[in-house]
Amino acid sequence: MQIEFKLNGQNTAVSVEGSTPLLWVIRDTLGLTGTKYGCGMAQCGCCTVHFNGVATKSCVLPISEVQGKEVTTIEGLSNEEKLHPVQDAWIEKDVAQCGYCQAGQIMSASHLIDTNPSPSDEEIEQAMMGNICRCGTYNRIKEAINYAVEIKKNQK
């Protein structure tokens, strides 16, 4: 099946079985390995991407659903000139420990602050609930999201 969609702002076409999860198309067919496999059941959040602007678990999204739509992976979150405020905050607050879940965490966090410019701690916790950090860096994640909100406000 031929699927055409925008990936990180670029027109992309792949020929794969329609039931193939988007995660495997991103990683195996297109070679973008920032999006990780964790559980395969949309429970851990390692595979989170933006699908038509919404944080989405790519491990359970069939590629056939992506036809004509837009997908952004961690590789496409920043532009050539600067990182997304969440990426800056992650670095500044030294969030990553093992790093495996961090792409999914960043994709969920960036969707949150892009849609809610001033989330409360409770809203942050709720939005990030679908992302598991095996190393338990939840406090640093919340701190970094709050810092990213400040970075974004100062950019305006």
N, C-alpha and C positions, 0 to 999 in steps of 0.2 A: 504494500500500500504506500502510495506517495503522499507524504504529509508536508505541507508548506506552512511555515510560521515565522514569526520574528523571534530571534534569540539574541538577547543583549543588543537590541537595536538593529540587527542585521537580518535581512531575508535569508531564510534557511529552508532547505528541502532535504528530507530523508526518505528512504525507501525501506520501511520496516513493517513487521506485522502490527496491525492496528491496536492489538491488546498489550503490546510492549509498554511497560511503565516508562514514563518520561525520564525518570532517573537513569535508566539504563541507556536510553538514547543519548542523553546528555553526556554520560560518562563513557560508554563503550563505543557508540557510533560517532559522536562528535568530539570526544577526547577532552572534555572539560571535567577535570577531576576534583574541583573544589567542592561540589555538592557530594555529600557522603551517603553511603548506605549504612543504616544502623539496624533497623528492625524489620523493614519490609512490610510493616502493618500500620504505618502512619501514627505510631505511638511515641517515637523518640525525638522527631524533629530534625535529625541530621540532614535530611534530604530536602529541607525547605527551600523553595524558590518563590519568586513572585510570578504568578500566573494571572495575566490581565490585571496586574497591579495589586493582587491579593496574595498574602503569604499562604503557600499551599505545599502540602507534602507530595513530593514528586514520585515517591515510591509506589503510590497507589493510583496515580493519574495516568490512564491509558493515553498513549500518544495520539490516538484518534481524536481525543477531546481537544487537542491543541491546534488542530487544523484552523488556519486563518487567525490565530490568536497571538498573544505576546508572552514571552517567558524571559525573565531576568534571573540569572544565576549570580553567585557571589563574584564571578569574574566580570560581570557587567554592572555591578552596583555602583562603582566609582566611574568617573569620567577620566579622560586623559589628563585633565588639569589637577584634579583633587579627589581625595577620598570622600566617601559619604561621611557625614558627621558621626555616625555610629562606628564606622571603621576607625576614625581618628580617636574616638573615646575608648574603644577597645584597646588601642595601643597605649594611650595615655594612662589608663587605669590598669594596665597589665592583666587583663581578664583571663587570657588563655593559660591553661595549665598544660594538659596534653594536647589540646587544640582540636580534637576530632570533631566535636559537636559545634565548634565555633562558627562555621559558615552558616549552618542552620539557625543558630542563635542570632547572628548578625542579620540574617534575612528577616527573621521575625521581628527583631527590634527595630530595624529600619522601616518596616511596614507600619509598626506601631507609631513611631514619631512622625512618619510622613502623613498619617491619617489622624493623629491626635497630637498636636504640637505641645501640649502640656499635660501629659498623663500623670495621674497620682501614683503613688507606690502600689496601691491596690490594683489600679489599671495595668501597671507594668507587670505585676505578678500574674494577673489574669491572662494578659496577652502572651506571656512567656510560658504559661503552664504546659503547652504542648511541646516544649523543648526540654529534653533531659540532658543534664551535664553530669557525666560519670564522675568527674573530679569534684563536684559540689561547689563550683564557683558562683553560686547564685547571688551572694551578696555583692561580689565584684560586678556581676552582670547588671544588677539593678543600679549600682553606683555609676556604671558606664552609661547606661541608658539615660539616667538623670543628667549626666555630664553632656551627653550628645544633644539633649534638649537645649542646654545652655549654648553649646556650640552653634546649633542651628539658629537659635534666636539672635546670636551675635553676628551671624552671616547676613542677616537682613538689613 
